[in-house]
Structures are given as structure tokens and as C-alpha cells.
Amino acid sequence: MKIFLLLCYFASWAFIPHLLLLKKRPAATLAWLWAILFIPLVGAFFYFAIGTDRLKRRRLKRRNLFSARASRQRAPAAATDDATTALVASLPRHDAQFLQLLSRINQLPVSSAGELHIRQDAAQFYPALEARIRAARHHLHLEFYIWQGDDTGVRFLALLAEAARRGVIVRLLIDGVGSHGFTESLLADLQEAGGKFSWFQSLDPKRNRFFLNLRNHRKLQIIDGTTAFVGGMNIGREYEGRDATLGHWRDVQVEATGSVAAELQEVFADDWFFATGEKISEPVFFPVSHGRPRHPVHIVLGGPDRRNEPISKSIVSLLNGATDRVWIATGYFVPDDILLAALELAASRGVDVRLLISEKTDHPLLVTVGRSYYGQLLTAGVRIFEYSAGIYHSKVAIADGQWAMVGSANLDYRSMRLNFELNLLFRSEAQNAELCHLLENDFALCQEIDPTTFARRPFRQKFAEAALRPLSPLL
């Protein structure tokens, strides 16, 4: 038995070349190296299960090779593109340059929206989504990380089945880990009515996929290719504040119409293709918007299939370009060195930088790790607020008086490198002001971290933060 264990221990070293070739950040590489070498077998097992943070997948090529775009009539699309170009050209130079920078970072074109609406909490989002489902004429494409099998989930499944029975094409894509409690038996009515369903699986040995930890955290809903929702909201009774153990649930979704809906349709098409192998290519799924574009919009995609960490770089760009304020709300806060430096530099040059972080969470270790960064941020002038009135699940950022970002990505390692994430950045004074008002109300419900009091926190808390911080790339 001892010889067997010894052989297994040395065999676990076989993961080390794979780890080094991944070219992770040095801190993450060292953390996994220590785990493999000094926690025999266990470290190797966990590295095999969750250590990989990169994934190659076949994609439906955007623009020039994407079958739907290639087969469409180009004249109306060109007119729409011209309208968006004219809208961007009318912006102040630094704003136009900012959009150009983001386009290069994300390798996606700048888009536009006719209408933008902030949907706060399930009280606003669920009725809006329900109304769009009932009004759908051609198709409904829905993508969620979590879809609970409770009464809320069953109610929305009934709405989708009703839509399918009246001839609407329905596709539902949910993550296999996020929705682990969901049973396919609940889909009987939807599938009988002709609706399509798929799990998003990055762990599927039959398809040469072995990455349990690479999850689809996106929340995207598209109605008839003309309206789209993006944000942090899932489907379940807890989002309505009906789970007594969690309390009130704060979240945000943004509803957008116009050209951006077709761009977001391509995001769904890529994810659906990854999950099912089915191509969504017919032109009818990508209708040309003929409305007047009013808001410049940019899609920010993140995931293990994108090596340049576009979400992190986009947020850093937002911080670097701000002159007045940057307020960021996030469920989890475990920043990398680049984001940490950007926050400090923005505050040091006089920008009003505020962080709103959820104190109540289903991952309490992340709260402890996040607090290990508070000291240097507070010293630089960043104001930090912890929300304890319930679960704070919103992912929101506002910069100065124009820019805003809403999406699924938290400010942590998992969102920046491991999960498939989706944020929507837009320039709108009205929506910026609405989100500013929302955050001001939430700040009033928080406990602001006082630098002097925080410095006097108990030694055991400081030690826990220091001990867990080196493990932050693994959490």
C-alpha cells in the first residue's frame, strides 16, 4: 500500500508540465505548484478537477465568416452600421477613442441601442421578461446560469411552453453546474410543445471536455432578435426575496433594443453551438434595426476561451479614463494586481472611487480574502461599503456622468478568467443617473469601512486574511 501511494504521489508530478505550459499568472502557478508538491494526491486531484482555466472551442466566426451575416442582404445592415458610426462620430473625442479602445480589447465592433431600460430586482425584471415572452412572435432565446425548479422556475417554463404552442421558436440554455438542482422532467410540457433545451456543459468526456470549473455564468435573453436583456439575474424564488435564509436580493438587468440585440444574438448563437452543435444561421434571427440609434453600446465578453482577459481590461480602461467618479458594485471582490493598481491610481488622482461589496454571500471565504485588499485601497482613498441588508448580486459600474456597465461578471478571479461572462457597457446620461441614484440608496444601507477602525480589527481576522490571500487564485 505504501509503495502504491508513493507511486501515485510521484505520478501526480506529471501535472506540473501541464501547469507550467498554461502560463498562468505567477501567483496562481505557485499556488497550484505548492498544492501538487506538498499536498500529495489531493492537490493533483483538485488541479485535475478545477485547475485548467483555458478552453478552446469552435466558434461561429463573426462578421465575415458567420453564416448568418454572410447570407444576409448587406444594404440594410450597412445603413444601420452607418447610423451607429455617425452616432459615435458625434461623441466627444475622448469618448469615441474610449469606444475604439474597447473594441480592440474585446475584438468586437461598437454597437448601438435605440432604447435602454434599467430593470432593478425581480420586481421589475420578471414582469418585463414575462411581457416580452407573451408578446414574442418568432423566437425566444434564453440563457441563464441558474434556473431553479421552484414555483418561479415552473411559472416561467409554463410561459415558454405557451409561447412554443403558438408557434414561437424557443431555445433554453442553462448551465449544468449552476442549475444542478434542476430536473429535466420539468421540461416535459415545453419539449412537447416543440421548445428546445440544452445544458451548457464544459465537462463532457464524450466530447473531449474535462473542465468542471469552466462555467457559463452569462444571463442573456433575446426576444425576436430586437430586444435583449443582460445582467446578473437568474430564475428562482430567491431573486424575488422569498427565501427567508437569504433575505432581500438586490440585482440589476438592463433591457436594450436596436442593433445591439443582433450582436447579442451572435453571443447566444456561439454558446448554443458550443452546447448542441446546432447553427443558428437563418437571417430571420438577425433582423436589421431600422430605428434611430440613441446610445452607443459595447458588448464585453469574457471567458476561458479569451486569453486577453477583456472584462478586466475594460474595467481598468473605465477607471483610467474617469475624471470625476467611478462607483462599482459587485457580489464578490478578489482583484488581481492590475485592477488593484487601477483602483488605487484613480483614487490617488482625485477620482471619487467607491466599491460596494456584498457582506452576505454563499462564499464567505471570498469575503475574508477580499478584505485583505482593503487596507491599501483605503490608504489610496478608495471608499469601501459592505452591504448587509440582504444579498447584493448586482454587477454595476458607473463612470463620470455618462458611462455605465451592467452584466454578470464580479470583480474576482473566477469572473475574470474562469467563467463565461457577459457585460454590456453603454453611454447614456439618463441611465447613468438612474444607476447613480440606485447606488446612492444602496450606500445608505451599507456599513462604510472606516480606515482607523479597520486597522484595529482582531489579529485572528488579520491572520485569516493573510493565510487565505495566497489561495485567492484557487477560490
C-alpha positions in Angstrom: 0.0 0.0 0.0 2.8 2.4 0.9 4.5 1.7 -2.4 1.2 2.3 -4.3 0.8 5.7 -2.5 4.4 6.6 -3.3 3.9 5.8 -6.9 0.7 7.9 -7.0 2.5 10.8 -5.4 5.2 10.8 -8.0 2.7 10.3 -10.8 0.9 13.5 -9.7 4.0 15.3 -10.7 3.0 14.6 -14.3 0.6 17.6 -13.9 3.5 20.0 -13.4 4.5 20.4 -17.1 0.8 21.0 -18.0 0.6 23.6 -15.3 3.7 25.4 -16.5 2.6 25.4 -20.1 -0.7 27.0 -19.2 1.3 30.2 -18.4 -0.9 31.2 -15.6 -0.2 34.3 -13.5 2.9 33.6 -11.3 0.8 33.6 -8.1 -1.6 31.1 -9.5 1.2 28.9 -10.8 2.9 28.9 -7.5 -0.3 28.2 -5.6 -1.0 25.1 -7.7 2.6 24.0 -7.7 2.6 24.1 -3.9 -0.7 22.2 -3.8 0.6 19.4 -6.1 4.0 19.1 -4.4 3.1 19.5 -0.7 -0.5 18.0 -0.6 0.1 14.7 -2.2 -2.7 13.3 -4.4 -5.2 15.8 -3.1 -3.5 18.7 -4.7 -3.2 16.8 -8.0 -6.8 15.7 -7.9 -8.1 19.3 -7.4 -5.8 20.6 -10.1 -7.3 18.0 -12.5 -10.8 19.0 -11.4 -10.5 22.8 -11.4 -7.0 23.8 -12.3 -7.5 24.4 -16.0 -8.6 28.0 -16.8 -8.4 27.9 -20.6 -10.7 26.3 -23.1 -10.5 26.1 -26.9 -13.8 25.9 -28.7 -15.1 26.1 -32.2 -16.8 29.4 -32.8 -19.2 30.8 -35.4 -16.9 33.4 -36.9 -18.3 36.9 -36.5 -18.9 39.3 -39.3 -17.1 38.0 -42.4 -17.5 34.2 -41.8 -20.5 34.0 -39.6 -23.0 32.2 -41.8 -26.0 34.3 -40.8 -24.2 37.5 -41.6 -22.7 36.2 -44.8 -26.1 35.2 -46.2 -27.9 38.4 -45.4 -28.6 41.3 -47.6 -25.9 43.8 -46.8 -27.5 47.1 -47.8 -29.8 47.5 -44.8 -27.1 46.3 -42.4 -24.7 48.8 -44.0 -27.3 51.6 -43.3 -27.6 50.5 -39.7 -23.8 50.4 -39.4 -23.6 53.9 -40.9 -26.1 55.2 -38.3 -24.0 53.7 -35.5 -20.8 55.2 -37.0 -22.4 58.6 -37.2 -23.6 58.3 -33.6 -20.1 57.5 -32.4 -18.6 60.3 -34.6 -20.9 62.8 -32.8 -19.4 62.0 -29.4 -16.6 64.0 -27.7 -13.2 62.8 -29.0 -12.1 61.1 -25.7 -15.4 59.1 -25.6 -15.0 58.0 -29.2 -11.4 56.9 -28.5 -12.6 55.0 -25.4 -15.1 53.0 -27.5 -12.3 52.4 -30.1 -10.1 51.1 -27.3 -12.8 48.7 -26.0 -13.5 47.5 -29.5 -9.8 46.5 -29.8 -9.7 44.9 -26.4 -12.9 42.9 -26.9 -12.4 42.2 -30.6 -16.0 43.2 -31.3 -17.4 46.3 -33.1 -19.2 49.1 -31.3 -22.9 48.8 -31.5 -25.9 50.9 -30.6 -29.3 50.8 -28.8 -32.5 52.6 -29.5 -33.9 52.2 -26.0 -32.3 51.3 -22.7 -34.2 50.4 -19.5 -32.8 49.5 -16.1 -34.7 46.7 -14.5 -34.0 46.7 -10.8 -34.6 43.4 -8.9 -37.0 40.7 -9.9 -39.9 43.1 -9.1 -39.0 44.9 -12.3 -37.2 42.3 -14.4 -39.6 39.4 -14.1 -42.7 41.3 -15.3 -40.7 42.9 -18.1 -39.4 39.5 -19.2 -42.9 37.9 -18.9 -44.4 40.7 -21.0 -41.8 40.1 -23.8 -42.3 36.4 -23.7 -46.0 36.8 -24.1 -45.5 39.3 -27.0 -42.9 37.2 -28.8 -43.8 36.5 -32.4 -40.9 34.5 -33.8 -38.3 33.3 -31.3 -37.2 33.3 -27.7 -33.6 32.6 -26.8 -32.8 32.4 -23.1 -29.5 31.7 -21.4 -29.2 31.5 -17.6 -26.6 30.3 -15.1 -29.3 29.2 -12.6 -32.8 28.1 -13.3 -34.5 26.8 -10.2 -37.1 24.1 -10.2 -39.3 26.0 -7.7 -42.6 27.7 -8.4 -40.9 30.7 -10.0 -39.0 28.4 -12.4 -42.1 26.4 -13.2 -44.1 29.6 -13.9 -41.6 30.8 -16.5 -41.4 27.3 -18.1 -45.1 27.4 -18.5 -44.8 30.8 -20.2 -42.2 29.3 -22.6 -44.4 26.3 -23.3 -47.3 28.6 -24.1 -45.2 30.6 -26.5 -44.0 27.4 -28.2 -47.6 26.2 -28.6 -48.4 29.3 -30.5 -45.5 28.7 -32.9 -42.7 30.7 -31.3 -39.3 29.1 -31.6 -38.0 28.6 -28.0 -34.4 27.7 -27.1 -33.4 27.5 -23.4 -29.7 27.1 -22.4 -28.7 26.8 -18.7 -25.5 25.8 -17.0 -25.2 22.3 -15.8 -23.5 23.2 -12.5 -25.3 26.4 -11.7 -28.6 24.7 -12.2 -27.6 21.3 -10.6 -30.9 21.1 -8.8 -33.0 21.4 -11.9 -34.6 18.2 -13.2 -35.3 17.7 -16.9 -38.8 16.3 -16.1 -39.9 19.9 -15.6 -39.4 20.4 -19.3 -42.0 17.9 -20.5 -44.6 20.5 -21.5 -42.0 22.8 -23.1 -40.4 20.0 -25.2 -43.8 18.5 -26.1 -44.8 21.9 -27.4 -41.6 22.0 -29.6 -39.3 24.0 -27.4 -35.6 23.2 -27.4 -33.4 22.8 -24.3 -29.8 22.2 -23.6 -27.3 22.1 -20.7 -24.1 24.1 -21.1 -21.5 21.5 -20.3 -17.8 22.1 -20.2 -17.4 18.6 -18.6 -18.3 16.1 -21.2 -15.8 13.3 -21.8 -17.7 12.1 -24.8 -17.0 15.4 -26.5 -13.4 15.6 -25.1 -14.3 18.2 -22.4 -12.9 17.7 -18.9 -13.3 21.1 -17.3 -15.8 21.1 -14.5 -14.9 24.6 -13.3 -15.4 26.5 -16.6 -19.0 27.6 -16.2 -21.4 29.7 -18.3 -22.3 32.5 -15.9 -24.0 34.6 -18.6 -27.5 35.8 -18.3 -28.9 36.7 -21.7 -32.4 36.8 -23.1 -33.3 37.7 -26.6 -36.8 38.2 -28.0 -37.4 38.2 -31.8 -33.8 39.5 -32.3 -35.0 43.0 -31.5 -35.0 43.1 -27.7 -32.4 41.8 -25.3 -31.8 41.6 -21.5 -28.3 41.4 -20.0 -27.4 41.5 -16.3 -27.0 39.4 -13.2 -30.5 37.9 -12.8 -31.3 34.2 -12.8 -34.7 32.5 -12.4 -35.7 31.4 -8.9 -37.8 32.4 -5.9 -34.7 33.7 -4.0 -34.4 36.5 -6.6 -37.8 37.7 -5.6 -36.7 37.9 -1.9 -38.8 34.9 -1.0 -36.0 32.8 0.6 -36.0 33.7 4.3 -32.5 32.4 4.8 -31.1 34.9 2.2 -33.5 37.9 2.7 -33.8 40.7 0.2 -32.0 40.1 -3.1 -30.6 43.1 -4.9 -29.9 42.7 -8.6 -30.0 44.6 -11.9 -30.8 43.7 -15.5 -30.7 46.1 -18.5 -33.1 45.9 -21.4 -31.9 47.1 -24.8 -33.5 47.4 -28.2 -31.9 48.0 -31.6 -28.7 46.8 -33.3 -27.2 45.5 -30.2 -29.8 42.8 -30.0 -28.5 41.2 -33.2 -24.9 41.4 -31.8 -26.1 39.7 -28.6 -27.8 37.1 -30.8 -24.4 36.1 -32.1 -23.3 35.6 -28.5 -26.2 33.2 -27.9 -25.6 31.5 -31.2 -22.0 30.8 -30.3 -23.0 29.4 -26.9 -25.8 27.3 -28.4 -23.5 25.9 -31.0 -20.9 25.0 -28.3 -23.6 23.2 -26.3 -25.6 21.5 -29.1 -23.6 21.7 -32.4 -26.7 23.4 -34.0 -26.0 26.5 -36.0 -28.4 29.4 -35.7 -27.8 31.0 -39.1 -31.1 32.0 -40.7 -31.3 35.7 -41.4 -34.7 35.9 -39.6 -32.9 35.5 -36.3 -30.8 38.7 -37.0 -33.3 41.3 -38.1 -31.9 44.7 -39.2 -32.9 47.5 -36.8 -34.5 50.5 -38.6 -34.9 52.6 -35.5 -32.7 55.6 -34.8 -29.7 54.6 -32.6 -29.6 56.7 -29.5 -27.0 55.1 -27.3 -23.5 53.8 -28.1 -23.3 50.3 -26.7 -20.4 47.8 -26.5 -20.6 44.1 -25.6 -17.9 42.9 -23.2 -17.3 39.2 -23.4 -15.2 37.2 -21.0 -14.4 33.5 -20.7 -11.7 30.8 -20.7 -11.7 30.9 -24.5 -10.4 34.5 -24.4 -6.8 34.8 -23.4 -6.6 38.6 -23.1 -9.0 39.0 -20.1 -11.2 41.6 -21.8 -13.5 42.2 -18.9 -10.7 43.1 -16.5 -9.0 45.3 -19.1 -12.4 47.0 -19.9 -12.9 47.9 -16.3 -9.3 49.1 -15.9 -9.9 51.3 -19.0 -13.0 52.7 -17.4 -11.1 53.6 -14.3 -8.2 55.1 -16.2 -10.4 57.3 -18.3 -12.6 58.6 -15.4 -12.1 62.2 -14.3 -14.9 62.6 -11.7 -16.1 59.3 -10.2 -16.2 55.5 -10.6 -18.7 53.6 -8.5 -18.6 49.8 -8.7 -20.9 47.3 -7.1 -20.0 43.6 -7.1 -21.1 40.5 -5.3 -17.5 39.2 -4.9 -14.3 41.2 -4.7 -10.9 39.5 -5.2 -9.0 41.8 -7.5 -5.9 41.0 -9.5 -2.8 43.3 -9.3 -3.7 45.2 -12.4 -7.2 46.1 -11.2 -6.0 46.8 -7.7 -3.4 49.3 -9.1 -6.1 50.9 -11.4 -8.4 51.5 -8.4 -5.6 53.0 -6.3 -4.3 55.2 -9.1 -7.8 56.6 -9.9 -8.4 57.4 -6.2 -5.0 58.9 -5.9 -5.6 61.4 -8.7 -8.8 62.6 -7.0 -11.5 60.5 -8.7 -14.3 59.5 -6.4 -13.8 55.7 -6.3 -16.3 53.7 -4.4 -16.7 49.9 -4.0 -20.0 48.3 -2.9 -19.4 44.7 -1.9 -21.9 42.2 -0.5 -21.1 41.1 3.0 -23.7 38.3 2.9 -22.7 35.6 0.4 -22.7 31.9 -0.3 -18.9 32.0 -0.4 -17.8 33.6 2.9 -14.1 32.8 2.3 -14.2 35.2 -0.6 -15.3 38.0 1.8 -12.3 37.3 4.0 -9.9 37.2 1.1 -11.4 40.5 -0.3 -10.9 42.3 3.0 -7.2 41.5 2.8 -7.1 44.2 0.0 -9.0 46.8 1.9 -6.0 48.4 3.7 -4.1 49.5 0.7 -7.3 50.7 -1.1 -8.4 52.7 1.9 -4.9 54.3 2.1 -5.2 55.3 -1.5 -8.6 57.0 -0.9 -11.0 54.4 -2.2 -14.2 54.3 -0.2 -15.5 50.8 0.6 -19.0 49.9 1.6 -20.3 46.5 2.7 -23.9 45.6 2.1 -25.6 43.5 4.8 -29.3 44.3 4.2 -29.5 41.1 2.1 -27.7 39.5 -0.9 -26.1 42.0 -3.2 -25.8 40.3 -6.5 -25.7 43.3 -8.8 -22.7 43.8 -11.1 -22.7 47.5 -11.9 -20.2 50.2 -12.7 -20.7 53.9 -13.5 -18.1 56.3 -14.6 -18.5 60.1 -14.6 -21.9 61.2 -15.8 -22.2 59.2 -19.0 -20.8 55.6 -18.9 -22.3 52.6 -17.2 -21.8 48.9 -17.3 -24.2 46.1 -16.2 -23.6 42.4 -16.5 -22.8 39.1 -15.0 -19.1 39.5 -14.0 -18.0 40.0 -10.5 -14.6 41.5 -9.6 -12.9 38.2 -8.8 -10.6 35.7 -10.3 -13.4 33.4 -11.4 -15.2 36.0 -13.4 -12.1 37.4 -15.0 -10.6 34.1 -16.1 -12.8 31.0 -15.5 -16.4 31.8 -16.2 -18.1 32.7 -19.5 -19.3 36.2 -18.7 -21.2 39.0 -20.4 -21.3 42.7 -19.6 -23.0 45.5 -21.5 -21.3 48.9 -21.5 -23.3 51.9 -22.7 -23.1 55.7 -22.8 -26.3 57.3 -21.5 -26.7 60.2 -19.1 -30.2 59.1 -18.2 -29.3 55.5 -17.3 -26.1 56.6 -15.6 -28.1 58.9 -13.4 -30.7 56.2 -12.7 -27.9 53.8 -11.6 -26.2 56.5 -9.6 -29.5 57.0 -7.7 -29.8 53.3 -7.2 -26.3 53.0 -5.8 -26.7 56.1 -3.6 -29.7 54.4 -1.9 -27.7 51.2 -1.5 -24.7 53.0 0.0 -27.2 54.3 2.7 -27.9 50.6 3.6 -24.2 49.7 3.9 -21.6 49.9 6.6 -18.8 52.1 5.3 -15.4 50.7 6.2 -13.6 53.2 8.4 -9.8 53.0 7.9 -9.0 53.6 11.6 -11.4 51.0 12.9 -10.5 48.5 10.1 -6.8 48.8 11.1 -7.7 47.8 14.7 -9.6 44.6 13.7 -8.7 41.5 15.7 -5.4 39.6 15.0 -7.3 36.4 14.2 -9.1 38.2 11.4 -5.9 39.7 10.0 -4.3 36.3 10.1 -7.2 34.6 8.3 -7.0 37.2 5.6 -3.2 36.8 5.2 -3.5 33.0 5.2 -6.2 32.8 2.6 -4.9 35.6 0.3 -2.3 33.4 -1.4 -5.0 31.0 -2.3 -7.2 33.6 -4.0 -6.5 32.3 -7.5 -7.8 28.9 -6.4 -11.1 30.1 -4.8 
